[in-house]
Amino acid sequence: MLHVDLDQFIAAVEVLRRPELAGRPVIVGGRGDPTERAVVSTASYEARAFGVGSGMPLRIAARKVPDAVILPVDQEAYLEASETVMATLRARPDATVQVLGWDEAFMGIETEDPEAYARQVQAAVLERTQLHCSVGIGDTLVRAKVATGFAKPAGVFRLTAANWLDVMGSRPTRDLWGVGSKVSGRLAKLGIKTVAELAACDPANLVPEFGPKMGPWYAELGRGDGASVVDDTPWVARGHSREITFQHDLTDPAQVDDAVRELTARVLEDVVAEGRPVIGLTLKIRYAPFVTTTRARKIPDTSDGNEILARTLDLAAEIEQGRPIRLLGLRAEMAMPDDARKGHTPTRGGW
């Protein structure tokens, strides 16, 4: 199977629209104004060389690269480009395509020469969209995904059971897909610091720390094992979420109430379009200077907008009065259809 990942996708789309930006440091985020509160959505390789990365506050990115071109996010343009890429992948002979996001997808293929097939995919995408992509080849989804990191930019790399430990064994566990700094820190406390050590551990020894599901799954991840079938069942969102970053902190309870109502209205627009009842709500509050907390609650299945608003306001009642708020977010979890793909997230096993 292949994992196809578009290189610096958002920045690349912007450069295609503005060819004069080729070779220059380009940063995309927010409304393109580094004086506002916003984060980097993506950065070109030229900007990344200065330490700019996704999720970084835009003002800090601007300081790191004073001569960078900073552009606003244009979701419609990226979606259009993404749809063209995915259509190109689906047009390849005997391919099953599982879309993961705007800029990446798995491809299930049958071929004697996966490297040659991968090069053909790259050529087809480049010809159709003028966008470059990297391709990882693997005998499991995890290995294909990890292989892509070694293929960037615009290359091809293969990871299988035969070379997994040779390539990954000495690397820290945080280099694994699905293991961040927090999990790697917890593993280190158990004496597990490298991928090889994680692969060799007894899964039962991870259960006390991570539980009966995630413990064995992390051990499986260390071996690069897991699902090996590409599933093209259309992805169905478990929920919809929206966030609002305020350019000036909110302190007035009336302002907070208005913001919660606006946020709920935005989420409801997405939920209504799905036609599935809401079964849970999570309110995210980021207090100044940068302290984030959440309030979550399961609710009886409902599609009633007034009921969803009322339950959201119940959560908002737990906001600390008078404490400055810089961001609010709301996620509505929905009931899943019976025919939905099982195991939606790659970091929880199953697909």
VEXTIFI-779260 format. One record per residue (C-alpha): residue number from 1; residue in one letter; x negated, y negated, z. Coordinates in nm, 4 decimals. Example, Ala and Ser with C-alpha at 12.3 -4.5 7.8 and 13.67 -1.06 7.14 Angstrom:
site k->1; r->A; c1->-1.2300; c2->0.4500; c3->0.7800
site k->2; r->S; c1->-1.3670; c2->0.1060; c3->0.7140
// end
This chain:
site k->1; r->M; c1->0.0000; c2->0.0000; c3->0.0000
site k->2; r->L; c1->-0.1046; c2->-0.3594; c3->-0.0574
site k->3; r->H; c1->-0.0717; c2->-0.6707; c3->0.1541
site k->4; r->V; c1->-0.0613; c2->-0.9808; c3->-0.0660
site k->5; r->D; c1->-0.1360; c2->-1.3112; c3->0.1072
site k->6; r->L; c1->-0.1401; c2->-1.6439; c3->-0.0764
site k->7; r->D; c1->-0.4515; c2->-1.8480; c3->-0.0037
site k->8; r->Q; c1->-0.3915; c2->-2.1776; c3->0.1825
site k->9; r->F; c1->-0.0410; c2->-2.1589; c3->0.0360
site k->10; r->I; c1->0.1173; c2->-2.4892; c3->0.1375
site k->11; r->A; c1->-0.1971; c2->-2.6898; c3->0.0700
site k->12; r->A; c1->-0.2402; c2->-2.5125; c3->-0.2635
site k->13; r->V; c1->0.1151; c2->-2.6040; c3->-0.3686
site k->14; r->E; c1->0.0442; c2->-2.9678; c3->-0.2833
site k->15; r->V; c1->-0.2790; c2->-2.9659; c3->-0.4845
site k->16; r->L; c1->-0.0940; c2->-2.8260; c3->-0.7848
site k->17; r->R; c1->0.1426; c2->-3.1219; c3->-0.7644
site k->18; r->R; c1->-0.1502; c2->-3.3621; c3->-0.7191
site k->19; r->P; c1->-0.4487; c2->-3.2210; c3->-0.9107
site k->20; r->E; c1->-0.6620; c2->-3.5183; c3->-0.8061
site k->21; r->L; c1->-0.6685; c2->-3.3675; c3->-0.4536
site k->22; r->A; c1->-0.8599; c2->-3.0579; c3->-0.5646
site k->23; r->G; c1->-1.1752; c2->-3.0198; c3->-0.3552
site k->24; r->R; c1->-1.0657; c2->-3.2770; c3->-0.0976
site k->25; r->P; c1->-0.9630; c2->-3.2043; c3->0.2613
site k->26; r->V; c1->-0.5834; c2->-3.1839; c3->0.2623
site k->27; r->I; c1->-0.3685; c2->-3.1587; c3->0.5747
site k->28; r->V; c1->0.0067; c2->-3.0981; c3->0.5666
site k->29; r->G; c1->0.2244; c2->-3.1637; c3->0.8687
site k->30; r->G; c1->0.5287; c2->-3.3454; c3->0.9991
site k->31; r->R; c1->0.6135; c2->-3.6544; c3->0.7995
site k->32; r->G; c1->0.2504; c2->-3.7068; c3->0.7041
site k->33; r->D; c1->0.1981; c2->-3.9754; c3->0.9682
site k->34; r->P; c1->-0.0788; c2->-3.8937; c3->1.2195
site k->35; r->T; c1->0.0451; c2->-4.1656; c3->1.4545
site k->36; r->E; c1->0.3615; c2->-3.9614; c3->1.5128
site k->37; r->R; c1->0.4006; c2->-3.6506; c3->1.7235
site k->38; r->A; c1->0.3689; c2->-3.3600; c3->1.4823
site k->39; r->V; c1->0.1512; c2->-3.0565; c3->1.4203
site k->40; r->V; c1->-0.0471; c2->-2.9255; c3->1.1262
site k->41; r->S; c1->0.1498; c2->-2.6829; c3->0.9086
site k->42; r->T; c1->-0.1539; c2->-2.5903; c3->0.7037
site k->43; r->A; c1->-0.4879; c2->-2.7267; c3->0.5926
site k->44; r->S; c1->-0.7010; c2->-2.6733; c3->0.2855
site k->45; r->Y; c1->-1.0271; c2->-2.4847; c3->0.3219
site k->46; r->E; c1->-1.2113; c2->-2.8159; c3->0.2975
site k->47; r->A; c1->-1.0233; c2->-2.9417; c3->0.6049
site k->48; r->R; c1->-1.0586; c2->-2.6120; c3->0.7890
site k->49; r->A; c1->-1.4340; c2->-2.6496; c3->0.7628
site k->50; r->F; c1->-1.3994; c2->-2.9353; c3->1.0138
site k->51; r->G; c1->-1.2062; c2->-2.7182; c3->1.2585
site k->52; r->V; c1->-0.8534; c2->-2.8141; c3->1.1543
site k->53; r->G; c1->-0.5975; c2->-2.5352; c3->1.1916
site k->54; r->S; c1->-0.2253; c2->-2.4689; c3->1.1929
site k->55; r->G; c1->-0.0494; c2->-2.5831; c3->1.5076
site k->56; r->M; c1->-0.3076; c2->-2.8491; c3->1.5898
site k->57; r->P; c1->-0.1632; c2->-3.1916; c3->1.6756
site k->58; r->L; c1->-0.1734; c2->-3.4034; c3->1.3635
site k->59; r->R; c1->-0.3439; c2->-3.6947; c3->1.5392
site k->60; r->I; c1->-0.6311; c2->-3.4689; c3->1.6495
site k->61; r->A; c1->-0.6650; c2->-3.3293; c3->1.2974
site k->62; r->A; c1->-0.6862; c2->-3.6828; c3->1.1615
site k->63; r->R; c1->-0.9666; c2->-3.7619; c3->1.4049
site k->64; r->K; c1->-1.1610; c2->-3.4530; c3->1.2999
site k->65; r->V; c1->-1.1360; c2->-3.5430; c3->0.9307
site k->66; r->P; c1->-1.0959; c2->-3.9214; c3->0.8962
site k->67; r->D; c1->-1.1003; c2->-3.9078; c3->0.5158
site k->68; r->A; c1->-0.8448; c2->-3.6254; c3->0.4871
site k->69; r->V; c1->-0.5328; c2->-3.6667; c3->0.2754
site k->70; r->I; c1->-0.2383; c2->-3.6111; c3->0.5104
site k->71; r->L; c1->0.0898; c2->-3.5153; c3->0.3459
site k->72; r->P; c1->0.4441; c2->-3.4564; c3->0.4741
site k->73; r->V; c1->0.6008; c2->-3.1106; c3->0.4771
site k->74; r->D; c1->0.8165; c2->-3.0382; c3->0.1702
site k->75; r->Q; c1->0.9938; c2->-2.7108; c3->0.2482
site k->76; r->E; c1->1.1958; c2->-2.7005; c3->-0.0736
site k->77; r->A; c1->0.8806; c2->-2.7116; c3->-0.2865
site k->78; r->Y; c1->0.7198; c2->-2.4301; c3->-0.0879
site k->79; r->L; c1->1.0330; c2->-2.2169; c3->-0.1012
site k->80; r->E; c1->1.0553; c2->-2.2577; c3->-0.4779
site k->81; r->A; c1->0.6912; c2->-2.1578; c3->-0.5217
site k->82; r->S; c1->0.7356; c2->-1.8629; c3->-0.2856
site k->83; r->E; c1->1.0380; c2->-1.7320; c3->-0.4736
site k->84; r->T; c1->0.8426; c2->-1.7405; c3->-0.7990
site k->85; r->V; c1->0.5560; c2->-1.5456; c3->-0.6413
site k->86; r->M; c1->0.7861; c2->-1.2818; c3->-0.4937
site k->87; r->A; c1->0.9662; c2->-1.2420; c3->-0.8261
site k->88; r->T; c1->0.6264; c2->-1.1873; c3->-0.9880
site k->89; r->L; c1->0.5423; c2->-0.9149; c3->-0.7367
site k->90; r->R; c1->0.8786; c2->-0.7422; c3->-0.7870
site k->91; r->A; c1->0.8176; c2->-0.7394; c3->-1.1622
site k->92; r->R; c1->0.5061; c2->-0.5255; c3->-1.1243
site k->93; r->P; c1->0.5525; c2->-0.1641; c3->-1.2402
site k->94; r->D; c1->0.6664; c2->0.0913; c3->-0.9797
site k->95; r->A; c1->0.6290; c2->-0.1526; c3->-0.6894
site k->96; r->T; c1->0.8383; c2->-0.1775; c3->-0.3746
site k->97; r->V; c1->0.8103; c2->-0.5259; c3->-0.2243
site k->98; r->Q; c1->0.8692; c2->-0.6135; c3->0.1399
site k->99; r->V; c1->0.8633; c2->-0.9889; c3->0.1922
site k->100; r->L; c1->0.7154; c2->-1.1064; c3->0.5231
site k->101; r->G; c1->0.7386; c2->-1.4810; c3->0.4737
site k->102; r->W; c1->0.6824; c2->-1.7637; c3->0.2302
site k->103; r->D; c1->0.3280; c2->-1.6601; c3->0.1571
site k->104; r->E; c1->0.2905; c2->-1.2876; c3->0.2170
site k->105; r->A; c1->0.4409; c2->-0.9517; c3->0.1288
site k->106; r->F; c1->0.3678; c2->-0.5807; c3->0.1348
site k->107; r->M; c1->0.3732; c2->-0.3802; c3->-0.1858
site k->108; r->G; c1->0.4249; c2->-0.0060; c3->-0.1944
site k->109; r->I; c1->0.2590; c2->0.1379; c3->-0.5050
site k->110; r->E; c1->0.1478; c2->0.4671; c3->-0.6586
site k->111; r->T; c1->-0.1818; c2->0.4395; c3->-0.8419
site k->112; r->E; c1->-0.5155; c2->0.6164; c3->-0.8715
site k->113; r->D; c1->-0.6981; c2->0.2824; c3->-0.8626
site k->114; r->P; c1->-0.5500; c2->0.0437; c3->-0.6029
site k->115; r->E; c1->-0.8325; c2->-0.2084; c3->-0.6498
site k->116; r->A; c1->-0.7544; c2->-0.2410; c3->-1.0190
site k->117; r->Y; c1->-0.3838; c2->-0.2709; c3->-0.9411
site k->118; r->A; c1->-0.4608; c2->-0.5418; c3->-0.6846
site k->119; r->R; c1->-0.6621; c2->-0.7372; c3->-0.9420
site k->120; r->Q; c1->-0.3706; c2->-0.7126; c3->-1.1834
site k->121; r->V; c1->-0.1395; c2->-0.8503; c3->-0.9146
site k->122; r->Q; c1->-0.3748; c2->-1.1408; c3->-0.8542
site k->123; r->A; c1->-0.3943; c2->-1.2149; c3->-1.2262
site k->124; r->A; c1->-0.0165; c2->-1.2017; c3->-1.2645
site k->125; r->V; c1->0.0430; c2->-1.4380; c3->-0.9715
site k->126; r->L; c1->-0.2237; c2->-1.6778; c3->-1.0953
site k->127; r->E; c1->-0.0865; c2->-1.6806; c3->-1.4490
site k->128; r->R; c1->0.2726; c2->-1.7378; c3->-1.3336
site k->129; r->T; c1->0.2116; c2->-1.9883; c3->-1.0520
site k->130; r->Q; c1->-0.1525; c2->-2.1056; c3->-1.0691
site k->131; r->L; c1->-0.1829; c2->-1.9897; c3->-0.7082
site k->132; r->H; c1->-0.4586; c2->-1.7611; c3->-0.5779
site k->133; r->C; c1->-0.3933; c2->-1.4723; c3->-0.3431
site k->134; r->S; c1->-0.5948; c2->-1.2233; c3->-0.1428
site k->135; r->V; c1->-0.5037; c2->-0.8555; c3->-0.1324
site k->136; r->G; c1->-0.5613; c2->-0.6012; c3->0.1414
site k->137; r->I; c1->-0.5365; c2->-0.2307; c3->0.0638
site k->138; r->G; c1->-0.4522; c2->0.0200; c3->0.3350
site k->139; r->D; c1->-0.3012; c2->0.3584; c3->0.4132
site k->140; r->T; c1->-0.0846; c2->0.1970; c3->0.6833
site k->141; r->L; c1->0.0827; c2->-0.1411; c3->0.6956
site k->142; r->V; c1->-0.1449; c2->-0.2513; c3->0.9793
site k->143; r->R; c1->-0.4632; c2->-0.1581; c3->0.7937
site k->144; r->A; c1->-0.3456; c2->-0.3312; c3->0.4769
site k->145; r->K; c1->-0.2617; c2->-0.6468; c3->0.6717
site k->146; r->V; c1->-0.5948; c2->-0.6534; c3->0.8563
site k->147; r->A; c1->-0.7824; c2->-0.5817; c3->0.5321
site k->148; r->T; c1->-0.6522; c2->-0.9045; c3->0.3823
site k->149; r->G; c1->-0.8557; c2->-1.1044; c3->0.6316
site k->150; r->F; c1->-1.1718; c2->-0.9566; c3->0.4845
site k->151; r->A; c1->-1.0507; c2->-1.0277; c3->0.1300
site k->152; r->K; c1->-1.0091; c2->-1.4036; c3->0.1706
site k->153; r->P; c1->-1.0341; c2->-1.6070; c3->-0.0341
site k->154; r->A; c1->-0.9018; c2->-1.4532; c3->-0.3568
site k->155; r->G; c1->-1.0645; c2->-1.1164; c3->-0.3000
site k->156; r->V; c1->-0.9671; c2->-0.7510; c3->-0.2502
site k->157; r->F; c1->-1.0618; c2->-0.5301; c3->0.0456
site k->158; r->R; c1->-0.9666; c2->-0.1759; c3->0.1456
site k->159; r->L; c1->-0.9224; c2->-0.0436; c3->0.5017
site k->160; r->T; c1->-0.8225; c2->0.3191; c3->0.5602
site k->161; r->A; c1->-0.8642; c2->0.5803; c3->0.8300
site k->162; r->A; c1->-1.2017; c2->0.6609; c3->0.6724
site k->163; r->N; c1->-1.3601; c2->0.3204; c3->0.7370
site k->164; r->W; c1->-1.1343; c2->0.1638; c3->1.0021
site k->165; r->L; c1->-1.3721; c2->0.2109; c3->1.2964
site k->166; r->D; c1->-1.6812; c2->0.1368; c3->1.0865
site k->167; r->V; c1->-1.5342; c2->-0.2033; c3->0.9991
site k->168; r->M; c1->-1.3260; c2->-0.2832; c3->1.3063
site k->169; r->G; c1->-1.4721; c2->-0.0743; c3->1.5885
site k->170; r->S; c1->-1.7185; c2->-0.3290; c3->1.7254
site k->171; r->R; c1->-1.4827; c2->-0.6233; c3->1.6904
site k->172; r->P; c1->-1.2956; c2->-0.7714; c3->1.9880
site k->173; r->T; c1->-0.9369; c2->-0.6572; c3->2.0331
site k->174; r->R; c1->-0.8115; c2->-1.0098; c3->1.9638
site k->175; r->D; c1->-0.9082; c2->-0.9545; c3->1.5984
site k->176; r->L; c1->-0.6233; c2->-0.7061; c3->1.5685
site k->177; r->W; c1->-0.2948; c2->-0.8118; c3->1.4165
site k->178; r->G; c1->-0.0530; c2->-0.8496; c3->1.7051
site k->179; r->V; c1->-0.3132; c2->-0.8961; c3->1.9790
site k->180; r->G; c1->-0.3636; c2->-1.2533; c3->2.0916
site k->181; r->S; c1->-0.5896; c2->-1.4007; c3->2.3562
site k->182; r->K; c1->-0.3510; c2->-1.3178; c3->2.6418
site k->183; r->V; c1->-0.3169; c2->-0.9506; c3->2.5542
site k->184; r->S; c1->-0.6893; c2->-0.9165; c3->2.4842
site k->185; r->G; c1->-0.7543; c2->-1.0670; c3->2.8280
site k->186; r->R; c1->-0.5265; c2->-0.8119; c3->2.9918
site k->187; r->L; c1->-0.6977; c2->-0.5326; c3->2.8005
site k->188; r->A; c1->-1.0380; c2->-0.6611; c3->2.9113
site k->189; r->K; c1->-0.9300; c2->-0.6299; c3->3.2734
site k->190; r->L; c1->-0.8778; c2->-0.2601; c3->3.2011
site k->191; r->G; c1->-1.2311; c2->-0.2371; c3->3.0613
site k->192; r->I; c1->-1.1153; c2->-0.2415; c3->2.6995
site k->193; r->K; c1->-1.2907; c2->-0.5116; c3->2.4997
site k->194; r->T; c1->-1.3421; c2->-0.3707; c3->2.1515
site k->195; r->V; c1->-1.1190; c2->-0.2097; c3->1.8927
site k->196; r->A; c1->-1.3132; c2->0.1153; c3->1.9272
site k->197; r->E; c1->-1.2516; c2->0.1218; c3->2.3025
site k->198; r->L; c1->-0.8824; c2->0.0597; c3->2.2472
site k->199; r->A; c1->-0.8658; c2->0.3326; c3->1.9821
site k->200; r->A; c1->-1.0309; c2->0.5822; c3->2.2187
site k->201; r->C; c1->-0.8219; c2->0.5075; c3->2.5261
site k->202; r->D; c1->-0.5494; c2->0.7304; c3->2.6641
site k->203; r->P; c1->-0.2189; c2->0.5564; c3->2.5806
site k->204; r->A; c1->-0.0803; c2->0.6625; c3->2.9188
site k->205; r->N; c1->-0.3413; c2->0.4433; c3->3.0878
site k->206; r->L; c1->-0.1918; c2->0.1350; c3->2.9230
site k->207; r->V; c1->0.1633; c2->0.1999; c3->3.0421
site k->208; r->P; c1->0.1227; c2->0.0500; c3->3.3928
site k->209; r->E; c1->0.0002; c2->-0.2789; c3->3.2409
site k->210; r->F; c1->0.2128; c2->-0.3031; c3->2.9254
site k->211; r->G; c1->0.5082; c2->-0.0702; c3->2.9777
site k->212; r->P; c1->0.6185; c2->0.2572; c3->2.8146
site k->213; r->K; c1->0.6759; c2->0.1043; c3->2.4706
site k->214; r->M; c1->0.4025; c2->-0.1544; c3->2.4286
site k->215; r->G; c1->0.1267; c2->0.0446; c3->2.6031
site k->216; r->P; c1->0.1233; c2->0.3318; c3->2.3517
site k->217; r->W; c1->0.1817; c2->0.0839; c3->2.0694
site k->218; r->Y; c1->-0.1361; c2->-0.1099; c3->2.1524
site k->219; r->A; c1->-0.3317; c2->0.2166; c3->2.1527
site k->220; r->E; c1->-0.1829; c2->0.2988; c3->1.8129
site k->221; r->L; c1->-0.2797; c2->-0.0451; c3->1.6878
site k->222; r->G; c1->-0.6388; c2->0.0124; c3->1.7984
site k->223; r->R; c1->-0.6487; c2->0.3168; c3->1.5716
site k->224; r->G; c1->-0.4916; c2->0.1235; c3->1.2842
site k->225; r->D; c1->-0.2082; c2->0.3734; c3->1.2786
site k->226; r->G; c1->0.1639; c2->0.3078; c3->1.2403
site k->227; r->A; c1->0.4193; c2->0.2786; c3->0.9639
site k->228; r->S; c1->0.3052; c2->0.3697; c3->0.6147
site k->229; r->V; c1->0.6210; c2->0.3035; c3->0.4164
site k->230; r->V; c1->0.7050; c2->-0.0292; c3->0.2539
site k->231; r->D; c1->1.0726; c2->-0.1092; c3->0.3133
site k->232; r->D; c1->1.2417; c2->-0.3479; c3->0.0717
site k->233; r->T; c1->1.5621; c2->-0.3653; c3->0.2735
site k->234; r->P; c1->1.6478; c2->-0.7375; c3->0.2800
site k->235; r->W; c1->1.5263; c2->-0.9032; c3->0.5956
site k->236; r->V; c1->1.8019; c2->-1.0258; c3->0.8263
site k->237; r->A; c1->1.7236; c2->-1.2926; c3->1.0837
site k->238; r->R; c1->1.7829; c2->-1.1977; c3->1.4459
site k->239; r->G; c1->1.8480; c2->-1.5605; c3->1.5227
site k->240; r->H; c1->1.8069; c2->-1.9215; c3->1.4217
site k->241; r->S; c1->1.6170; c2->-2.1911; c3->1.6022
site k->242; r->R; c1->1.5536; c2->-2.5619; c3->1.5714
site k->243; r->E; c1->1.3247; c2->-2.8024; c3->1.7537
site k->244; r->I; c1->1.3127; c2->-3.1772; c3->1.7930
site k->245; r->T; c1->0.9901; c2->-3.3539; c3->1.8868
site k->246; r->F; c1->1.0644; c2->-3.6984; c3->2.0230
site k->247; r->Q; c1->0.8354; c2->-3.9830; c3->1.9262
site k->248; r->H; c1->0.9026; c2->-4.1303; c3->2.2687
site k->249; r->D; c1->0.9660; c2->-3.9196; c3->2.5780
site k->250; r->L; c1->1.3264; c2->-3.8858; c3->2.6885
site k->251; r->T; c1->1.4022; c2->-3.9762; c3->3.0503
site k->252; r->D; c1->1.7613; c2->-4.0994; c3->3.0405
site k->253; r->P; c1->2.0107; c2->-3.8138; c3->3.1093
site k->254; r->A; c1->2.2452; c2->-3.9552; c3->2.8458
site k->255; r->Q; c1->1.9670; c2->-3.9386; c3->2.5841
site k->256; r->V; c1->1.8924; c2->-3.5800; c3->2.6831
site k->257; r->D; c1->2.2604; c2->-3.4875; c3->2.6554
site k->258; r->D; c1->2.2841; c2->-3.6446; c3->2.3097
site k->259; r->A; c1->1.9709; c2->-3.4612; c3->2.1987
site k->260; r->V; c1->2.1001; c2->-3.1248; c3->2.3206
site k->261; r->R; c1->2.4273; c2->-3.1785; c3->2.1350
site k->262; r->E; c1->2.2444; c2->-3.2742; c3->1.8147
site k->263; r->L; c1->2.0166; c2->-2.9722; c3->1.8462
site k->264; r->T; c1->2.3131; c2->-2.7407; c3->1.8983
site k->265; r->A; c1->2.4889; c2->-2.8841; c3->1.5934
site k->266; r->R; c1->2.1832; c2->-2.8135; c3->1.3776
site k->267; r->V; c1->2.1560; c2->-2.4541; c3->1.4987
site k->268; r->L; c1->2.5283; c2->-2.4009; c3->1.4512
site k->269; r->E; c1->2.4958; c2->-2.4989; c3->1.0842
site k->270; r->D; c1->2.2529; c2->-2.2110; c3->1.0356
site k->271; r->V; c1->2.4569; c2->-1.9665; c3->1.2441
site k->272; r->V; c1->2.7834; c2->-2.0394; c3->1.0651
site k->273; r->A; c1->2.6147; c2->-1.9704; c3->0.7309
site k->274; r->E; c1->2.5192; c2->-1.6222; c3->0.8591
site k->275; r->G; c1->2.8727; c2->-1.5320; c3->0.9657
site k->276; r->R; c1->2.7564; c2->-1.3292; c3->1.2667
site k->277; r->P; c1->2.8464; c2->-1.3925; c3->1.6306
site k->278; r->V; c1->2.5976; c2->-1.5426; c3->1.8755
site k->279; r->I; c1->2.5005; c2->-1.3123; c3->2.1627
site k->280; r->G; c1->2.2277; c2->-1.5133; c3->2.3372
site k->281; r->L; c1->2.0791; c2->-1.8603; c3->2.3746
site k->282; r->T; c1->1.7324; c2->-1.9845; c3->2.4656
site k->283; r->L; c1->1.6621; c2->-2.3497; c3->2.5432
site k->284; r->K; c1->1.3016; c2->-2.4651; c3->2.5182
site k->285; r->I; c1->1.1941; c2->-2.7731; c3->2.7133
site k->286; r->R; c1->0.8522; c2->-2.9341; c3->2.6781
site k->287; r->Y; c1->0.7885; c2->-3.1882; c3->2.9487
site k->288; r->A; c1->0.5199; c2->-3.4533; c3->2.9198
site k->289; r->P; c1->0.2294; c2->-3.4282; c3->2.8931
site k->290; r->F; c1->0.2560; c2->-3.0714; c3->2.7541
site k->291; r->V; c1->0.4279; c2->-2.8320; c3->2.9931
site k->292; r->T; c1->0.6690; c2->-2.5905; c3->2.8280
site k->293; r->T; c1->0.9421; c2->-2.3870; c3->2.9930
site k->294; r->T; c1->1.2445; c2->-2.1941; c3->2.8674
site k->295; r->R; c1->1.5924; c2->-2.1124; c3->2.9919
site k->296; r->A; c1->1.7634; c2->-1.8089; c3->2.8366
site k->297; r->R; c1->2.0984; c2->-1.6424; c3->2.8777
site k->298; r->K; c1->2.2966; c2->-1.3631; c3->2.7156
site k->299; r->I; c1->2.6535; c2->-1.4650; c3->2.6349
site k->300; r->P; c1->2.9656; c2->-1.2737; c3->2.5257
site k->301; r->D; c1->2.9772; c2->-1.2394; c3->2.1471
site k->302; r->T; c1->3.1231; c2->-1.5573; c3->2.0029
site k->303; r->S; c1->3.1405; c2->-1.7588; c3->1.6830
site k->304; r->D; c1->3.3194; c2->-2.0457; c3->1.8552
site k->305; r->G; c1->3.1087; c2->-2.3603; c3->1.8173
site k->306; r->N; c1->3.2634; c2->-2.5238; c3->2.1228
site k->307; r->E; c1->3.1848; c2->-2.2192; c3->2.3363
site k->308; r->I; c1->2.8250; c2->-2.2087; c3->2.2121
site k->309; r->L; c1->2.7863; c2->-2.5792; c3->2.2895
site k->310; r->A; c1->2.9301; c2->-2.5294; c3->2.6369
site k->311; r->R; c1->2.6889; c2->-2.2453; c3->2.7131
site k->312; r->T; c1->2.3976; c2->-2.4546; c3->2.5790
site k->313; r->L; c1->2.4961; c2->-2.7430; c3->2.8051
site k->314; r->D; c1->2.4971; c2->-2.4968; c3->3.0957
site k->315; r->L; c1->2.1330; c2->-2.4218; c3->3.0193
site k->316; r->A; c1->2.0580; c2->-2.7935; c3->2.9805
site k->317; r->A; c1->2.1943; c2->-2.8533; c3->3.3299
site k->318; r->E; c1->1.8780; c2->-2.6816; c3->3.4563
site k->319; r->I; c1->1.6539; c2->-2.9509; c3->3.3039
site k->320; r->E; c1->1.4648; c2->-3.1430; c3->3.5723
site k->321; r->Q; c1->1.6284; c2->-3.4830; c3->3.5977
site k->322; r->G; c1->1.4025; c2->-3.7814; c3->3.5330
site k->323; r->R; c1->1.1074; c2->-3.5744; c3->3.4153
site k->324; r->P; c1->0.9904; c2->-3.7044; c3->3.0745
site k->325; r->I; c1->1.0734; c2->-3.4680; c3->2.7862
site k->326; r->R; c1->0.8761; c2->-3.4665; c3->2.4620
site k->327; r->L; c1->1.0420; c2->-3.1710; c3->2.2861
site k->328; r->L; c1->1.3627; c2->-2.9695; c3->2.2964
site k->329; r->G; c1->1.4294; c2->-2.6468; c3->2.1086
site k->330; r->L; c1->1.7227; c2->-2.4105; c3->2.0858
site k->331; r->R; c1->1.7391; c2->-2.0537; c3->1.9589
site k->332; r->A; c1->2.0646; c2->-1.8683; c3->1.9006
site k->333; r->E; c1->2.0349; c2->-1.4893; c3->1.8850
site k->334; r->M; c1->2.2943; c2->-1.3162; c3->1.6697
site k->335; r->A; c1->2.4430; c2->-0.9670; c3->1.6559
site k->336; r->M; c1->2.2613; c2->-0.7547; c3->1.3984
site k->337; r->P; c1->2.4473; c2->-0.5771; c3->1.1158
site k->338; r->D; c1->2.4430; c2->-0.1977; c3->1.1255
site k->339; r->D; c1->2.2452; c2->-0.1693; c3->0.8024
site k->340; r->A; c1->1.9696; c2->-0.4119; c3->0.9030
site k->341; r->R; c1->1.6078; c2->-0.3026; c3->0.8822
site k->342; r->K; c1->1.4992; c2->-0.1553; c3->1.2146
site k->343; r->G; c1->1.2067; c2->-0.3087; c3->1.3993
site k->344; r->H; c1->1.1770; c2->-0.6507; c3->1.2396
site k->345; r->T; c1->0.8542; c2->-0.7648; c3->1.3926
site k->346; r->P; c1->0.5184; c2->-0.6114; c3->1.2946
site k->347; r->T; c1->0.3914; c2->-0.6491; c3->1.6490
site k->348; r->R; c1->0.6501; c2->-0.4202; c3->1.8010
site k->349; r->G; c1->0.6182; c2->-0.1113; c3->1.5844
site k->350; r->G; c1->0.8615; c2->-0.0183; c3->1.3118
site k->351; r->W; c1->0.9643; c2->-0.2489; c3->1.0314
// end
